[in-house]
């Protein structure tokens, strides 16, 4: 984990999230927040206490944790809540909220926001639903759906068959990126290159959250 250099921190899962939020923070003129990668939900439990023990953590006045909802928003929130409680940190009462105690503020945001299941990929794609390339994505997914089976479990997987993508959100994202004039396989880098609409109203919730940090 990088050394803490600012008093406001945004803790995210991976490198795509770092690039995405760095681009979004720059877009809204927020230069006071440092984005740090703490890994996915499993690694977060290990990296979070390490962060709290960092030499410069005492200078942190506020930090927020951003995680994907995946299939269960409440479960994602509860996981973060449990971690904050374990290490005696301020505990926000819910998603997209903050709590301040003892001179430090914490926040929780569950992606993609708007009380929806999913992940960062959903949020980004929602900003380009009228883009001519994205208009072709659903046609591609429909074609896959007609021609491929769905694997029900690892036990039922047959290496001689072709299956529908297990993560449809990532499939849609890469179909969109592959259709651009210059293919960039990374969501984060694609964000910095302007492949998603950072002015979209879809991002209002996360922008307000970042400005509250």
N, C-alpha and C positions, 0 to 999 in steps of 0.2 A: 504494500500500500504506500502511496506517495506521502511525503511529509505534509502535515497540515500547514497551510500558509495564509489562510483567511479565517475570519471569525464566524463566517456562515458556511455551512457544509450541506451538500446534497449527496446522499449516499445511494448509489445505484447498483444494479446487478452486474453489468458487463460493459465491454468496450463500446458496443453500439449505443448504449444508454449514455455513456460519457460524451461521445461525439454529438449525439442528438441534443442533450441538455446544454452542452457548451454552445451549440449553434443557437438554441432557443434563448438562452440567457443573453447572449450577445445581441440577438434580434430585438429583445425587449429592453436593452440597455442596462442590464443588471451585471455589473462587473465586480460585485462584492461577494459573490458566492463561488466556492470551490466545489467541483464535482469529483467525487471519489468513488472508485469501484470497490465494492466489498463482496462481490460474487453473488451467485444465486441463493435460493432459499436455504440450501444445505450448508453452503460455505459461509453464509452470513452469520450463523451462530458462532462460528470460530473467529471470524474477522472482527465482529463487533466489539467484543471485550478487548481485543488488541488495540482497536481505535481508541477506546476509552482510556487506555493506559499510555497513549502517545504523549510525548513530551509537551506538545503544544495544545493538547486538548483543553487545558484549563483556560485558554484564550478564546475558546469557542462559545459564542453567545447564543447561537441557534443552529439547529441542524434538522434536516428532514430525511425521511427514509422513503424511497420510491420502490415499489415492487409490482410485478405483474399479478393480476387477479387470477390468471389462468382460468380454471373452471369454477372457482369458489372465492368470491370476494370476501365473505366473512372469515373464511379460513385464513386467507392471506393477512387480513387485518389482525386477527387473533394471534397469529404467529408473531407478528411484530410487537403487539401489545405484551405478550408473554415475555419477550426478550427485554423490552424496556422495564418491565416490572422486576425481572430477575436482577437487573443491574441498577435498580433504584433511580431510573430516569423518569422525567415527566411523561405522562401517558395521555395522548389525545383521546377524546371520547369516540372518535370514529374516523372514517376515511375523509380525506381533504380537510382535516382539522389540525389545530395546534394546541399545545398546552404549555404554559410557562410556570416554572417553579424554581425558586432559589437562584434567580438571575439567569436561567437558561431555558430556551424555548425549543420544543421538539414538534415535528409534524409528521404526518403519515399520508401518503398519496398512493392509492392502488390503481395501477394502470389497467385499462385505458381511461379510466375516469367515467363520469356520468353514470355511476352505478351499473356498469356493464362488465360482463365477463370478457376475458381476452388478455391482451398484452400490448406492448408498445407498437407492434406491427399494425394492430387494428387502428390505433390512434393516428398513425402516420397515413395509412391508406384512406382513412375517413377524410383527410384533408384534400385528397385528389380524386374524389369520386366522379367528378365531371371532366377529368383529364382524358383526352382521346385515347391514350395508351391504356388507362385503367378500364375504360369502357370495353376493352377487348378481354380483360382478365376473366370476368365471369363466364364468357363464352368458352374460354379455355378450360375453366374449372368444370363447367357443365359437360364438356367433352370427356374429361377424365372420369367424371361421375358415371357417364353412360358406358364407358369401356373398361373400367377397372373395378375389381372387387374391393371390399373393405375388410381388412384383417381385424378380427375380433379380439385377439390376444396373441401374445408371443407363442403360446402353445399351439395355436392354430395356423401359425405362419408357414407357408409353403414356398421355398425358394424358387420353385418352378413357375410361380404365378406372379402377376403384376398387380400391385395394390394401389388403391387411392391413397394420397398423402395423409399421413397421420396428423400432421399439423397443417390444417388448411390455411391458417393465417400466414405462416411462413411461405407456403406455396403461392398464395396470392401476391405476397410481397415480392418474391423473386420473379414471378411472372411479369409484374409491373416493371421492375428494374431491368429485366431482360429485354423489354420492349422499348426502352429508351434508346436514343441515338448512340449514346455511349454507356455500355453496361458497367455498373458499379455494384458489385455483389454485397457490399456492406451498407446496411441501413444507416448507420451513423455517418459514414463518409458521404453517402448519397444526400443526407440531410444538409450537410455542410456545402454540398454542390448545388443545392437549390431544387432537389427533386421532389420536395414536399412543400406544401403551402403553409408557411409559418404565420401567415396573416389570417388563416382560416378561423372562423368562430368556434370550430371544434376544439381549438386549443385554449379557449378563454379560461376554462376551469384551472388548467395546469399553469397558465400564465399568472392568474390571480394568486394561486398557491405560492408560486415562486416569488412573487412580489411581496407576499406576506411574510416570507422567510426573513 
